[in-house]
Every structure is written in structure tokens, then in C-alpha cells.
Amino acid sequence: MVKAELIGHVIRWYRKEQHMSQEVLSGLAGLDRTHYSKIERGLRSPTIETLFRIAGALDVPPHMIIETIEKEVEKSTI
Amino acid sequence: MVKAELIGHVIRWYRKEQHMSQEVLSGLAGLDRTHYSKIERGLRSPTIETLFRIAGALDVPPHMIIETIEKEVEKSTI
């Protein structure tokens, strides 16, 4: 199973790759900053709707983020 | 933006393609049947963790479901 911590880790990785702050990303995504911060820390599991908002703000296709999560799940279970 | 109804519609499509009942799919995914039914009807937006459970039960990669949702979003906004 995929864990919220791993999802948060991957989303943080994408944000940092784009040199965005949590403030900028959550603003662009139209998400509450505290809620977004909880997602990165694995304290909240984002919904698919939230995934699409975050991916839109990062300008990457949502399925790419999911594919990265899948690869991380595989790595962690080998 | 992606809507819960569209997400539910795509998940239902995948389930029917595999000739599975809601009972079988929710059982395999380890999800409460009522909760699963609400997802298909667009009354609940599934989390990424729930997406991985559903995809596992359907034996398809989670990102494939997301890619299908992306295509449907594109169609509905053209």
C-alpha cells in the first residue's frame, strides 16, 4: 500500500524541483497553506481533485506524479 | 478542474470493463461498500491512497486511471 508520507515526499520533490515555496504552490493551487503543508508532511492524504490542483500549479500532468509515486512504492517494497 | 462525478464515472468504466460488481471490487480493495458506491456516484472524492487500492483491485496501474481522467477533463473543456 502507498503511504501518505511517501505521497507527501514525492509532491515536495516536484515542488523543490521547480524552486517553488509552499506559499507560492498552495496559492497557485488554491489550497489552504496549512492543509498543503500537512499533505507534504504526510499528515493528510490528498484527494484526486487536490492532486489535479497541485499538478496544475506545478505545470506537470497529474498522472506523472502518480507514476513517480508508483516507482517509489516499488522501490520501497523490493 | 476535475469533478468528483467525472472521477466516479471513469472508475465505474474500469470496473465494468473487468465485469466486476461493486461488491467484488470494494471487497478486493478493502473499502467499505457504501463508501465505494459514493465514489462512483461522485459524492466522495477518493484520496490517492484509495485510488491505489481501487487500481490494485482492478489490476491496472494507478496512473492509467489518472491519465484516463485527464483525457476526459480535456474532452469536457474543449
Backbone of each chain as nested JSON, in Angstrom:
{
  "chains": [
    {"id": "A", "residues": [
      {"number": 1, "name": "MET", "atoms": {"N": [0.823, -1.224, 0.0], "CA": [0.0, 0.0, 0.0], "C": [0.854, 1.271, 0.0]}},
      {"number": 2, "name": "VAL", "atoms": {"N": [0.311, 2.293, -0.617], "CA": [1.002, 3.575, -0.658], "C": [0.686, 4.343, 0.632]}},
      {"number": 3, "name": "LYS", "atoms": {"N": [1.71, 4.982, 1.191], "CA": [1.502, 5.716, 2.445], "C": [1.491, 7.22, 2.195]}},
      {"number": 4, "name": "ALA", "atoms": {"N": [0.757, 7.915, 3.045], "CA": [0.636, 9.377, 2.911], "C": [2.005, 10.049, 2.966]}},
      {"number": 5, "name": "GLU", "atoms": {"N": [2.926, 9.504, 3.761], "CA": [4.275, 10.102, 3.879], "C": [4.988, 10.061, 2.52]}},
      {"number": 6, "name": "LEU", "atoms": {"N": [4.856, 8.932, 1.824], "CA": [5.507, 8.782, 0.528], "C": [4.883, 9.753, -0.494]}},
      {"number": 7, "name": "ILE", "atoms": {"N": [3.578, 9.881, -0.473], "CA": [2.888, 10.824, -1.375], "C": [3.4, 12.244, -1.106]}},
      {"number": 8, "name": "GLY", "atoms": {"N": [3.465, 12.612, 0.163], "CA": [3.942, 13.943, 0.547], "C": [5.374, 14.177, 0.101]}},
      {"number": 9, "name": "HIS", "atoms": {"N": [6.189, 13.161, 0.237], "CA": [7.595, 13.23, -0.139], "C": [7.737, 13.503, -1.643]}},
      {"number": 10, "name": "VAL", "atoms": {"N": [6.963, 12.798, -2.447], "CA": [7.031, 12.959, -3.905], "C": [6.549, 14.36, -4.304]}},
      {"number": 11, "name": "ILE", "atoms": {"N": [5.464, 14.817, -3.707], "CA": [4.943, 16.158, -4.031], "C": [5.964, 17.23, -3.656]}},
      {"number": 12, "name": "ARG", "atoms": {"N": [6.595, 17.066, -2.504], "CA": [7.625, 18.022, -2.076], "C": [8.779, 18.037, -3.089]}},
      {"number": 13, "name": "TRP", "atoms": {"N": [9.157, 16.842, -3.559], "CA": [10.25, 16.723, -4.528], "C": [9.917, 17.521, -5.804]}},
      {"number": 14, "name": "TYR", "atoms": {"N": [8.7, 17.378, -6.308], "CA": [8.275, 18.125, -7.511], "C": [8.295, 19.633, -7.248]}},
      {"number": 15, "name": "ARG", "atoms": {"N": [7.831, 20.05, -6.078], "CA": [7.803, 21.481, -5.759], "C": [9.219, 22.049, -5.727]}},
      {"number": 16, "name": "LYS", "atoms": {"N": [10.126, 21.305, -5.073], "CA": [11.505, 21.811, -4.941], "C": [12.194, 21.864, -6.301]}},
      {"number": 17, "name": "GLU", "atoms": {"N": [11.879, 20.888, -7.153], "CA": [12.461, 20.846, -8.489], "C": [12.112, 22.119, -9.257]}},
      {"number": 18, "name": "GLN", "atoms": {"N": [10.942, 22.663, -8.965], "CA": [10.501, 23.881, -9.656], "C": [10.867, 25.143, -8.868]}},
      {"number": 19, "name": "HIS", "atoms": {"N": [11.632, 24.966, -7.79], "CA": [12.072, 26.091, -6.96], "C": [10.901, 26.944, -6.478]}},
      {"number": 20, "name": "MET", "atoms": {"N": [9.833, 26.275, -6.075], "CA": [8.668, 26.999, -5.553], "C": [8.612, 26.844, -4.04]}},
      {"number": 21, "name": "SER", "atoms": {"N": [8.134, 27.88, -3.382], "CA": [7.888, 27.77, -1.944], "C": [6.515, 27.134, -1.726]}},
      {"number": 22, "name": "GLN", "atoms": {"N": [6.28, 26.642, -0.524], "CA": [4.957, 26.087, -0.197], "C": [3.882, 27.176, -0.359]}},
      {"number": 23, "name": "GLU", "atoms": {"N": [4.258, 28.412, -0.028], "CA": [3.304, 29.535, -0.112], "C": [2.858, 29.743, -1.557]}},
      {"number": 24, "name": "VAL", "atoms": {"N": [3.844, 29.78, -2.464], "CA": [3.537, 30.026, -3.88], "C": [2.712, 28.867, -4.438]}},
      {"number": 25, "name": "LEU", "atoms": {"N": [3.163, 27.637, -4.168], "CA": [2.455, 26.486, -4.73], "C": [1.012, 26.419, -4.211]}},
      {"number": 26, "name": "SER", "atoms": {"N": [0.84, 26.543, -2.897], "CA": [-0.523, 26.429, -2.36], "C": [-1.4, 27.568, -2.886]}},
      {"number": 27, "name": "GLY", "atoms": {"N": [-0.784, 28.755, -3.069], "CA": [-1.52, 29.887, -3.628], "C": [-1.985, 29.611, -5.054]}},
      {"number": 28, "name": "LEU", "atoms": {"N": [-1.058, 29.128, -5.878], "CA": [-1.391, 28.826, -7.282], "C": [-2.439, 27.717, -7.364]}},
      {"number": 29, "name": "ALA", "atoms": {"N": [-2.347, 26.754, -6.443], "CA": [-3.264, 25.609, -6.463], "C": [-4.614, 25.945, -5.83]}},
      {"number": 30, "name": "GLY", "atoms": {"N": [-4.685, 27.099, -5.179], "CA": [-5.934, 27.477, -4.5], "C": [-6.205, 26.607, -3.283]}},
      {"number": 31, "name": "LEU", "atoms": {"N": [-5.117, 26.215, -2.605], "CA": [-5.258, 25.375, -1.407], "C": [-4.846, 26.163, -0.171]}},
      {"number": 32, "name": "ASP", "atoms": {"N": [-5.486, 25.847, 0.919], "CA": [-5.092, 26.425, 2.197], "C": [-3.655, 26.007, 2.503]}},
      {"number": 33, "name": "ARG", "atoms": {"N": [-2.822, 26.984, 2.913], "CA": [-1.398, 26.717, 3.108], "C": [-1.136, 25.66, 4.179]}},
      {"number": 34, "name": "THR", "atoms": {"N": [-1.892, 25.716, 5.25], "CA": [-1.725, 24.736, 6.332], "C": [-2.103, 23.343, 5.847]}},
      {"number": 35, "name": "HIS", "atoms": {"N": [-3.187, 23.257, 5.092], "CA": [-3.62, 21.975, 4.539], "C": [-2.535, 21.429, 3.608]}},
      {"number": 36, "name": "TYR", "atoms": {"N": [-1.991, 22.3, 2.754], "CA": [-0.951, 21.858, 1.831], "C": [0.284, 21.357, 2.585]}},
      {"number": 37, "name": "SER", "atoms": {"N": [0.649, 22.082, 3.605], "CA": [1.82, 21.701, 4.405], "C": [1.612, 20.324, 5.049]}},
      {"number": 38, "name": "LYS", "atoms": {"N": [0.386, 20.046, 5.48], "CA": [0.063, 18.733, 6.069], "C": [0.176, 17.613, 5.034]}},
      {"number": 39, "name": "ILE", "atoms": {"N": [-0.176, 17.919, 3.798], "CA": [-0.04, 16.924, 2.724], "C": [1.441, 16.565, 2.556]}},
      {"number": 40, "name": "GLU", "atoms": {"N": [2.307, 17.578, 2.48], "CA": [3.739, 17.293, 2.293], "C": [4.31, 16.493, 3.454]}},
      {"number": 41, "name": "ARG", "atoms": {"N": [3.786, 16.739, 4.655], "CA": [4.307, 16.03, 5.831], "C": [3.642, 14.666, 6.025]}},
      {"number": 42, "name": "GLY", "atoms": {"N": [2.725, 14.318, 5.121], "CA": [2.079, 13.008, 5.219], "C": [1.011, 12.936, 6.296]}},
      {"number": 43, "name": "LEU", "atoms": {"N": [0.551, 14.106, 6.739], "CA": [-0.481, 14.119, 7.777], "C": [-1.88, 14.112, 7.163]}},
      {"number": 44, "name": "ARG", "atoms": {"N": [-1.944, 14.391, 5.854], "CA": [-3.199, 14.324, 5.106], "C": [-2.945, 13.606, 3.794]}},
      {"number": 45, "name": "SER", "atoms": {"N": [-3.889, 12.767, 3.387], "CA": [-3.781, 12.117, 2.096], "C": [-4.609, 12.933, 1.101]}},
      {"number": 46, "name": "PRO", "atoms": {"N": [-3.955, 13.5, 0.073], "CA": [-4.722, 14.357, -0.844], "C": [-5.741, 13.575, -1.666]}},
      {"number": 47, "name": "THR", "atoms": {"N": [-6.843, 14.212, -1.99], "CA": [-7.82, 13.617, -2.9], "C": [-7.307, 13.779, -4.334]}},
      {"number": 48, "name": "ILE", "atoms": {"N": [-7.959, 13.086, -5.261], "CA": [-7.578, 13.215, -6.671], "C": [-7.815, 14.656, -7.136]}},
      {"number": 49, "name": "GLU", "atoms": {"N": [-8.868, 15.29, -6.658], "CA": [-9.113, 16.688, -7.018], "C": [-7.942, 17.573, -6.583]}},
      {"number": 50, "name": "THR", "atoms": {"N": [-7.455, 17.339, -5.371], "CA": [-6.317, 18.111, -4.859], "C": [-5.057, 17.808, -5.666]}},
      {"number": 51, "name": "LEU", "atoms": {"N": [-4.872, 16.547, -6.047], "CA": [-3.75, 16.169, -6.914], "C": [-3.78, 16.984, -8.205]}},
      {"number": 52, "name": "PHE", "atoms": {"N": [-4.958, 17.109, -8.823], "CA": [-5.073, 17.865, -10.074], "C": [-4.753, 19.352, -9.85]}},
      {"number": 53, "name": "ARG", "atoms": {"N": [-5.151, 19.897, -8.71], "CA": [-4.831, 21.305, -8.409], "C": [-3.319, 21.498, -8.254]}},
      {"number": 54, "name": "ILE", "atoms": {"N": [-2.701, 20.577, -7.502], "CA": [-1.255, 20.673, -7.264], "C": [-0.497, 20.499, -8.584]}},
      {"number": 55, "name": "ALA", "atoms": {"N": [-0.895, 19.509, -9.374], "CA": [-0.232, 19.257, -10.662], "C": [-0.388, 20.468, -11.58]}},
      {"number": 56, "name": "GLY", "atoms": {"N": [-1.56, 21.093, -11.563], "CA": [-1.804, 22.293, -12.37], "C": [-0.86, 23.418, -11.969]}},
      {"number": 57, "name": "ALA", "atoms": {"N": [-0.686, 23.599, -10.664], "CA": [0.209, 24.652, -10.17], "C": [1.658, 24.354, -10.547]}},
      {"number": 58, "name": "LEU", "atoms": {"N": [2.01, 23.074, -10.584], "CA": [3.387, 22.662, -10.93], "C": [3.588, 22.57, -12.44]}},
      {"number": 59, "name": "ASP", "atoms": {"N": [2.482, 22.643, -13.174], "CA": [2.508, 22.521, -14.636], "C": [3.066, 21.16, -15.089]}},
      {"number": 60, "name": "VAL", "atoms": {"N": [2.658, 20.105, -14.406], "CA": [3.004, 18.732, -14.832], "C": [1.691, 17.944, -14.931]}},
      {"number": 61, "name": "PRO", "atoms": {"N": [1.635, 16.916, -15.812], "CA": [0.407, 16.126, -15.88], "C": [0.22, 15.337, -14.577]}},
      {"number": 62, "name": "PRO", "atoms": {"N": [-1.003, 15.324, -14.025], "CA": [-1.244, 14.618, -12.763], "C": [-0.746, 13.166, -12.77]}},
      {"number": 63, "name": "HIS", "atoms": {"N": [-0.903, 12.47, -13.922], "CA": [-0.511, 11.059, -13.928], "C": [1.001, 10.869, -13.76]}},
      {"number": 64, "name": "MET", "atoms": {"N": [1.778, 11.924, -14.089], "CA": [3.232, 11.814, -13.91], "C": [3.586, 11.725, -12.421]}},
      {"number": 65, "name": "ILE", "atoms": {"N": [2.882, 12.506, -11.625], "CA": [3.115, 12.47, -10.169], "C": [2.76, 11.079, -9.63]}},
      {"number": 66, "name": "ILE", "atoms": {"N": [1.632, 10.523, -10.129], "CA": [1.197, 9.195, -9.684], "C": [2.215, 8.133, -10.117]}},
      {"number": 67, "name": "GLU", "atoms": {"N": [2.736, 8.286, -11.326], "CA": [3.728, 7.321, -11.817], "C": [4.981, 7.364, -10.937]}},
      {"number": 68, "name": "THR", "atoms": {"N": [5.387, 8.553, -10.524], "CA": [6.547, 8.678, -9.634], "C": [6.253, 7.996, -8.299]}},
      {"number": 69, "name": "ILE", "atoms": {"N": [5.04, 8.179, -7.794], "CA": [4.656, 7.529, -6.526], "C": [4.714, 6.007, -6.693]}},
      {"number": 70, "name": "GLU", "atoms": {"N": [4.192, 5.507, -7.827], "CA": [4.243, 4.061, -8.089], "C": [5.671, 3.541, -8.041]}},
      {"number": 71, "name": "LYS", "atoms": {"N": [6.594, 4.276, -8.685], "CA": [8.001, 3.838, -8.713], "C": [8.599, 3.822, -7.311]}},
      {"number": 72, "name": "GLU", "atoms": {"N": [8.224, 4.819, -6.509], "CA": [8.743, 4.873, -5.123], "C": [8.166, 3.724, -4.295]}},
      {"number": 73, "name": "VAL", "atoms": {"N": [6.904, 3.371, -4.542], "CA": [6.286, 2.247, -3.825], "C": [7.022, 0.959, -4.182]}},
      {"number": 74, "name": "GLU", "atoms": {"N": [7.306, 0.777, -5.477], "CA": [8.047, -0.416, -5.927], "C": [9.403, -0.504, -5.231]}},
      {"number": 75, "name": "LYS", "atoms": {"N": [10.134, 0.628, -5.255], "CA": [11.45, 0.663, -4.611], "C": [11.365, 0.256, -3.144]}},
      {"number": 76, "name": "SER", "atoms": {"N": [10.359, 0.795, -2.456], "CA": [10.274, 0.571, -1.009], "C": [9.792, -0.839, -0.666]}},
      {"number": 77, "name": "THR", "atoms": {"N": [9.278, -1.576, -1.669], "CA": [8.789, -2.921, -1.37], "C": [9.719, -4.015, -1.908]}},
      {"number": 78, "name": "ILE", "atoms": {"N": [10.789, -3.584, -2.622], "CA": [11.746, -4.591, -3.149], "C": [12.655, -5.065, -1.998]}}
    ]},
    {"id": "B", "residues": [
      {"number": 1, "name": "MET", "atoms": {"N": [-10.964, 22.391, -13.806], "CA": [-10.862, 21.487, -12.638], "C": [-11.581, 20.158, -12.874]}},
      {"number": 2, "name": "VAL", "atoms": {"N": [-11.055, 19.132, -12.244], "CA": [-11.66, 17.813, -12.335], "C": [-12.774, 17.705, -11.279]}},
      {"number": 3, "name": "LYS", "atoms": {"N": [-13.871, 17.103, -11.687], "CA": [-15.011, 16.992, -10.753], "C": [-15.135, 15.555, -10.262]}},
      {"number": 4, "name": "ALA", "atoms": {"N": [-15.657, 15.424, -9.044], "CA": [-15.826, 14.093, -8.425], "C": [-16.694, 13.195, -9.31]}},
      {"number": 5, "name": "GLU", "atoms": {"N": [-17.683, 13.77, -9.997], "CA": [-18.573, 12.966, -10.857], "C": [-17.776, 12.311, -11.986]}},
      {"number": 6, "name": "LEU", "atoms": {"N": [-16.86, 13.091, -12.566], "CA": [-16.058, 12.572, -13.671], "C": [-15.127, 11.462, -13.168]}},
      {"number": 7, "name": "ILE", "atoms": {"N": [-14.535, 11.655, -12.007], "CA": [-13.659, 10.631, -11.413], "C": [-14.461, 9.344, -11.192]}},
      {"number": 8, "name": "GLY", "atoms": {"N": [-15.652, 9.49, -10.615], "CA": [-16.504, 8.324, -10.358], "C": [-16.896, 7.611, -11.64]}},
      {"number": 9, "name": "HIS", "atoms": {"N": [-17.172, 8.381, -12.671], "CA": [-17.566, 7.861, -13.972], "C": [-16.44, 6.998, -14.557]}},
      {"number": 10, "name": "VAL", "atoms": {"N": [-15.214, 7.502, -14.485], "CA": [-14.053, 6.773, -15.036], "C": [-13.819, 5.485, -14.247]}},
      {"number": 11, "name": "ILE", "atoms": {"N": [-13.908, 5.558, -12.933], "CA": [-13.683, 4.361, -12.092], "C": [-14.753, 3.309, -12.388]}},
      {"number": 12, "name": "ARG", "atoms": {"N": [-15.995, 3.745, -12.553], "CA": [-17.07, 2.825, -12.888], "C": [-16.793, 2.141, -14.24]}},
      {"number": 13, "name": "TRP", "atoms": {"N": [-16.296, 2.943, -15.19], "CA": [-15.986, 2.413, -16.513], "C": [-14.946, 1.288, -16.412]}},
      {"number": 14, "name": "TYR", "atoms": {"N": [-13.883, 1.522, -15.64], "CA": [-12.85, 0.487, -15.456], "C": [-13.433, -0.756, -14.792]}},
      {"number": 15, "name": "ARG", "atoms": {"N": [-14.285, -0.563, -13.786], "CA": [-14.881, -1.71, -13.096], "C": [-15.733, -2.539, -14.046]}},
      {"number": 16, "name": "LYS", "atoms": {"N": [-16.557, -1.863, -14.854], "CA": [-17.446, -2.58, -15.778], "C": [-16.646, -3.302, -16.851]}},
      {"number": 17, "name": "GLU", "atoms": {"N": [-15.543, -2.689, -17.272], "CA": [-14.685, -3.299, -18.287], "C": [-14.175, -4.654, -17.793]}},
      {"number": 18, "name": "GLN", "atoms": {"N": [-13.976, -4.756, -16.482], "CA": [-13.466, -6.011, -15.901], "C": [-14.615, -6.915, -15.428]}},
      {"number": 19, "name": "HIS", "atoms": {"N": [-15.837, -6.527, -15.749], "CA": [-17.02, -7.314, -15.366], "C": [-17.064, -7.61, -13.868]}},
      {"number": 20, "name": "MET", "atoms": {"N": [-16.735, -6.603, -13.087], "CA": [-16.77, -6.769, -11.624], "C": [-17.978, -6.04, -11.059]}},
      {"number": 21, "name": "SER", "atoms": {"N": [-18.546, -6.595, -10.006], "CA": [-19.619, -5.892, -9.294], "C": [-18.974, -4.907, -8.304]}},
      {"number": 22, "name": "GLN", "atoms": {"N": [-19.746, -3.95, -7.837], "CA": [-19.253, -3.016, -6.812], "C": [-18.837, -3.796, -5.557]}},
      {"number": 23, "name": "GLU", "atoms": {"N": [-19.596, -4.86, -5.252], "CA": [-19.321, -5.671, -4.056], "C": [-17.941, -6.315, -4.155]}},
      {"number": 24, "name": "VAL", "atoms": {"N": [-17.667, -6.932, -5.312], "CA": [-16.381, -7.611, -5.501], "C": [-15.244, -6.597, -5.474]}},
      {"number": 25, "name": "LEU", "atoms": {"N": [-15.403, -5.514, -6.237], "CA": [-14.316, -4.539, -6.283], "C": [-14.033, -3.937, -4.905]}},
      {"number": 26, "name": "SER", "atoms": {"N": [-15.068, -3.494, -4.207], "CA": [-14.83, -2.875, -2.894], "C": [-14.231, -3.905, -1.929]}},
      {"number": 27, "name": "GLY", "atoms": {"N": [-14.652, -5.158, -2.05], "CA": [-14.09, -6.222, -1.208], "C": [-12.606, -6.418, -1.466]}},
      {"number": 28, "name": "LEU", "atoms": {"N": [-12.249, -6.521, -2.743], "CA": [-10.834, -6.703, -3.109], "C": [-9.989, -5.493, -2.693]}},
      {"number": 29, "name": "ALA", "atoms": {"N": [-10.586, -4.304, -2.789], "CA": [-9.848, -3.078, -2.477], "C": [-9.806, -2.813, -0.969]}},
      {"number": 30, "name": "GLY", "atoms": {"N": [-10.595, -3.569, -0.22], "CA": [-10.644, -3.351, 1.228], "C": [-11.33, -2.046, 1.589]}},
      {"number": 31, "name": "LEU", "atoms": {"N": [-12.334, -1.697, 0.779], "CA": [-13.072, -0.446, 1.027], "C": [-14.504, -0.77, 1.456]}},
      {"number": 32, "name": "ASP", "atoms": {"N": [-15.04, 0.076, 2.301], "CA": [-16.442, -0.044, 2.681], "C": [-17.306, 0.108, 1.423]}},
      {"number": 33, "name": "ARG", "atoms": {"N": [-18.27, -0.788, 1.259], "CA": [-19.063, -0.823, 0.032], "C": [-19.85, 0.48, -0.198]}},
      {"number": 34, "name": "THR", "atoms": {"N": [-20.396, 1.024, 0.874], "CA": [-21.159, 2.278, 0.759], "C": [-20.237, 3.423, 0.353]}},
      {"number": 35, "name": "HIS", "atoms": {"N": [-19.054, 3.444, 0.953], "CA": [-18.077, 4.485, 0.612], "C": [-17.694, 4.369, -0.87]}},
      {"number": 36, "name": "TYR", "atoms": {"N": [-17.44, 3.136, -1.305], "CA": [-17.07, 2.92, -2.706], "C": [-18.189, 3.379, -3.655]}},
      {"number": 37, "name": "SER", "atoms": {"N": [-19.403, 3.027, -3.288], "CA": [-20.558, 3.41, -4.114], "C": [-20.675, 4.934, -4.228]}},
      {"number": 38, "name": "LYS", "atoms": {"N": [-20.367, 5.634, -3.133], "CA": [-20.411, 7.109, -3.148], "C": [-19.341, 7.679, -4.078]}},
      {"number": 39, "name": "ILE", "atoms": {"N": [-18.194, 7.014, -4.136], "CA": [-17.124, 7.464, -5.04], "C": [-17.616, 7.377, -6.493]}},
      {"number": 40, "name": "GLU", "atoms": {"N": [-18.211, 6.243, -6.855], "CA": [-18.691, 6.076, -8.246], "C": [-19.77, 7.103, -8.586]}},
      {"number": 41, "name": "ARG", "atoms": {"N": [-20.579, 7.462, -7.591], "CA": [-21.646, 8.428, -7.86], "C": [-21.169, 9.881, -7.755]}},
      {"number": 42, "name": "GLY", "atoms": {"N": [-19.887, 10.064, -7.459], "CA": [-19.337, 11.419, -7.385], "C": [-19.701, 12.152, -6.111]}},
      {"number": 43, "name": "LEU", "atoms": {"N": [-20.118, 11.383, -5.099], "CA": [-20.486, 12.008, -3.825], "C": [-19.285, 12.108, -2.89]}},
      {"number": 44, "name": "ARG", "atoms": {"N": [-18.225, 11.367, -3.232], "CA": [-16.977, 11.441, -2.485], "C": [-15.82, 11.518, -3.476]}},
      {"number": 45, "name": "SER", "atoms": {"N": [-14.827, 12.322, -3.143], "CA": [-13.635, 12.379, -3.978], "C": [-12.592, 11.455, -3.355]}},
      {"number": 46, "name": "PRO", "atoms": {"N": [-12.166, 10.404, -4.061], "CA": [-11.225, 9.472, -3.444], "C": [-9.853, 10.089, -3.195]}},
      {"number": 47, "name": "THR", "atoms": {"N": [-9.192, 9.641, -2.14], "CA": [-7.811, 10.067, -1.897], "C": [-6.893, 9.241, -2.808]}},
      {"number": 48, "name": "ILE", "atoms": {"N": [-5.64, 9.661, -2.888], "CA": [-4.659, 8.917, -3.69], "C": [-4.497, 7.507, -3.117]}},
      {"number": 49, "name": "GLU", "atoms": {"N": [-4.541, 7.37, -1.803], "CA": [-4.441, 6.033, -1.197], "C": [-5.597, 5.143, -1.676]}},
      {"number": 50, "name": "THR", "atoms": {"N": [-6.79, 5.711, -1.717], "CA": [-7.956, 4.947, -2.183], "C": [-7.819, 4.61, -3.664]}},
      {"number": 51, "name": "LEU", "atoms": {"N": [-7.292, 5.549, -4.459], "CA": [-7.023, 5.277, -5.877], "C": [-6.111, 4.062, -6.028]}},
      {"number": 52, "name": "PHE", "atoms": {"N": [-5.049, 3.99, -5.221], "CA": [-4.118, 2.858, -5.304], "C": [-4.81, 1.548, -4.923]}},
      {"number": 53, "name": "ARG", "atoms": {"N": [-5.707, 1.59, -3.948], "CA": [-6.448, 0.384, -3.547], "C": [-7.364, -0.081, -4.689]}},
      {"number": 54, "name": "ILE", "atoms": {"N": [-8.084, 0.873, -5.285], "CA": [-9.01, 0.544, -6.376], "C": [-8.228, 0.005, -7.579]}},
      {"number": 55, "name": "ALA", "atoms": {"N": [-7.136, 0.682, -7.927], "CA": [-6.315, 0.248, -9.068], "C": [-5.751, -1.15, -8.817]}},
      {"number": 56, "name": "GLY", "atoms": {"N": [-5.346, -1.422, -7.576], "CA": [-4.828, -2.743, -7.223], "C": [-5.897, -3.814, -7.434]}},
      {"number": 57, "name": "ALA", "atoms": {"N": [-7.116, -3.514, -7.015], "CA": [-8.218, -4.465, -7.168], "C": [-8.545, -4.686, -8.647]}},
      {"number": 58, "name": "LEU", "atoms": {"N": [-8.371, -3.645, -9.454], "CA": [-8.655, -3.735, -10.895], "C": [-7.455, -4.293, -11.664]}},
      {"number": 59, "name": "ASP", "atoms": {"N": [-6.322, -4.369, -10.99], "CA": [-5.071, -4.823, -11.603], "C": [-4.651, -3.932, -12.776]}},
      {"number": 60, "name": "VAL", "atoms": {"N": [-4.776, -2.636, -12.588], "CA": [-4.263, -1.66, -13.559], "C": [-3.349, -0.679, -12.803]}},
      {"number": 61, "name": "PRO", "atoms": {"N": [-2.348, -0.098, -13.483], "CA": [-1.501, 0.874, -12.787], "C": [-2.323, 2.125, -12.439]}},
      {"number": 62, "name": "PRO", "atoms": {"N": [-2.183, 2.632, -11.22], "CA": [-2.958, 3.806, -10.804], "C": [-2.857, 4.984, -11.778]}},
      {"number": 63, "name": "HIS", "atoms": {"N": [-1.665, 5.204, -12.346], "CA": [-1.501, 6.379, -13.222], "C": [-2.336, 6.256, -14.503]}},
      {"number": 64, "name": "MET", "atoms": {"N": [-2.688, 4.998, -14.872], "CA": [-3.517, 4.82, -16.071], "C": [-4.92, 5.39, -15.836]}},
      {"number": 65, "name": "ILE", "atoms": {"N": [-5.439, 5.167, -14.65], "CA": [-6.765, 5.713, -14.307], "C": [-6.714, 7.243, -14.338]}},
      {"number": 66, "name": "ILE", "atoms": {"N": [-5.622, 7.804, -13.791], "CA": [-5.474, 9.273, -13.77], "C": [-5.356, 9.813, -15.194]}},
      {"number": 67, "name": "GLU", "atoms": {"N": [-4.628, 9.088, -16.044], "CA": [-4.468, 9.53, -17.433], "C": [-5.839, 9.54, -18.132]}},
      {"number": 68, "name": "THR", "atoms": {"N": [-6.652, 8.535, -17.855], "CA": [-7.997, 8.499, -18.445], "C": [-8.812, 9.691, -17.953]}},
      {"number": 69, "name": "ILE", "atoms": {"N": [-8.699, 10.007, -16.667], "CA": [-9.424, 11.165, -16.118], "C": [-8.952, 12.445, -16.815]}},
      {"number": 70, "name": "GLU", "atoms": {"N": [-7.635, 12.575, -17.005], "CA": [-7.091, 13.756, -17.702], "C": [-7.708, 13.906, -19.097]}},
      {"number": 71, "name": "LYS", "atoms": {"N": [-7.791, 12.784, -19.819], "CA": [-8.354, 12.839, -21.178], "C": [-9.811, 13.253, -21.149]}},
      {"number": 72, "name": "GLU", "atoms": {"N": [-10.547, 12.756, -20.168], "CA": [-11.96, 13.122, -20.054], "C": [-12.116, 14.604, -19.696]}},
      {"number": 73, "name": "VAL", "atoms": {"N": [-11.209, 15.108, -18.857], "CA": [-11.242, 16.537, -18.497], "C": [-11.017, 17.372, -19.758]}},
      {"number": 74, "name": "GLU", "atoms": {"N": [-10.011, 16.971, -20.549], "CA": [-9.717, 17.685, -21.807], "C": [-10.943, 17.72, -22.718]}},
      {"number": 75, "name": "LYS", "atoms": {"N": [-11.549, 16.53, -22.897], "CA": [-12.739, 16.433, -23.754], "C": [-13.83, 17.383, -23.275]}},
      {"number": 76, "name": "SER", "atoms": {"N": [-14.047, 17.407, -21.956], "CA": [-15.171, 18.165, -21.415], "C": [-14.907, 19.664, -21.415]}},
      {"number": 77, "name": "THR", "atoms": {"N": [-13.644, 20.078, -21.651], "CA": [-13.348, 21.508, -21.644], "C": [-13.097, 22.063, -23.046]}},
      {"number": 78, "name": "ILE", "atoms": {"N": [-13.109, 21.15, -24.048], "CA": [-12.899, 21.613, -25.437], "C": [-14.188, 22.273, -25.936]}}
    ]}
  ]
}
